[in-house]
Amino acid sequence: MAEKVFVTGNNMAVFECPQCNKAKSVNVSRYKDLRQVVRIKVKCPCGHSYKVVLERRKHFRKDINFPGTYTHLLPDYNEDKGGMTVKDLSRSGVKIKLSVEKDFKIGDILSVEFRLNDKQRSLIKKDAVIRKISNPYFGLEFNSLDSSDPSDKAIGFYMFE
């Protein structure tokens, strides 16, 4: 399995050999506009070869498996509620799996609610827009990031635990 290597804002990535731990910083700007996953085979001066995947997201994602609920906010003031599982989390969004199949569209807005497994069992309540659909998974981007919002604070602390 390939290791994830994060790309910084200045298009640099640090490749660290899993065999000898030697690290090298590399300019990866030639990959920044590609839409697909970028997999690279790296050969270290020690002779060891390994594979990496460039992670070009703005925020680190953490794999999780937390139950929660969603409310589909409809334009005619109706609501559609249901269960979900949060599969991953970042400061800017979540990937969810719905309990039942729904016909959501990109651009639909969901209000999501779930608890983190931190010491405080922090309640996260955020509105988010659907950005990616890969049934039964939905990629959501939070509508706002506000450092004074209790949910945003909790997510920020949780990501660095």
N, C-alpha and C positions, 0 to 999 in steps of 0.2 A: 504494500500500500504506500502511496506517495505521501510525503510530509507536506503540510501547508507552509508556504513561505509568504509572509505578509509584505506587501509593497507599500512603501512610505509615500507621503505626499509629493516628494521630489523624485518619484519613480525609481527608487533604489530598493533592492532586496538583499537580505543577508542569507547566503547559503552556508549552512554549517554541516560539515561531514559527520554522519552518525558514527563513522568508524574511528576517526582520529580527533574529532571535534574542532578541526581547523575551520575558521570562518572567513568568508570573503564577501565583500559588499560589491554588488553588480548593478549597473544601470540597466533597467528592464523596460525603458520607455518605448521600445519598438513593439511591445505587447499591449500597451495601454488602451488602444482603440479596438482590439479584438473582442468580439461578443462572446465567443465560446471559451470554455475552460482551457487554460494554458498549462500544459504538462511539459516539463523540461527534464531531460536526462543530464545529470551533472557528473563530471569526472573530476575527482579531487586529485591534487598532486601526489597524495599517498597511494593512488592507484584504485581506490574504491569508487565505484559508480553507484549512484542512487537517483531516485526520481523525486521530483517536487512538483507541486501544483501552486501556481501563483495565485494568492488571495488578494484581489484588487478591491475588496469592499472598503467602504469608508470606516466601518466599525467592525470590530472582532465579533464573531458569532460563537455562542456557547450552546452546545447540544444539551437539551433538557427533555423532560417528559412529564409535564405538569398538567393536571386536569384544569379545565376552566369553562367559561361560558362566553358566548358571543351574542350580540344583538345586531341584526341587520337593520340599519337605519334606512328606511325607505322614504322617498320624496313625499308621499301622501300621508306622512306622519304615522304610518303603520309600522309595526315592529315584528320581526321574525327572530325568535330566540332559539338557542340550541346549545348542545354540549360540544366541546372541542378538547383537543390535547395540544398543548404548546410543545413543538418539537425542537425549536431553537429560538434563541433570543439574542438581540444586539441592542445597542443604545438607540438605534433608529427603527427597529421593527422586530417582527416575529414570523416564524413559519408555523402554521397551525394545520392540524388534521381534524376535519369535522367528524362528528359521531354519525351523522347521516349525510347522504349525498345531497348537495344543493346546487342550483343553477346560478351561481354568482357570476358576475362579470368584472373584468378589470375596470377599476374606477369606483366600484361599489364601496360604501363605507360601513365598517363594522366597529362596534364598540366591544372591546375584549376585556375580560376580567379573569384574573387568576392569581394564585399566591405563589411566591417564591419559597424555596426551602431554606431560606436563611434563618438566623436565630429569631428574628422578629416575625417570621411568616408574613412578610410584607405583601399587602394587597396591591396588585397592579390593576389600574383601571385606565385604559387608553382608547381613544378613537384612532382608527387606522384605515388607510385606503388599500384596496387589493391591487397589488402591482404585478403579481405572477400567479398563474393557475396551472397546476399540474396535479389534477384530481388523483387522490383525495386531499392533496396539499394545497395550501394557499399562502403565498408570500405577502405579508402586509407591511406597509410603511406607516409608522406613527405620524399623525397629522401635525404634531408639535413636539418640540424638544425644549423644555424649560427647566433650567437648573433649580428653580424654586418649587417645581411640581413634586409632591411626595413620591409619585410613581417613578419619575425620572431619576430622582435621588436614589431610590431603592435599587433601580436597575443599574445605575452607575456603580454603586458599592458592590452589588452582586457580581458584576462582570469581573471584578478584580479580586474576588475571594479565592 
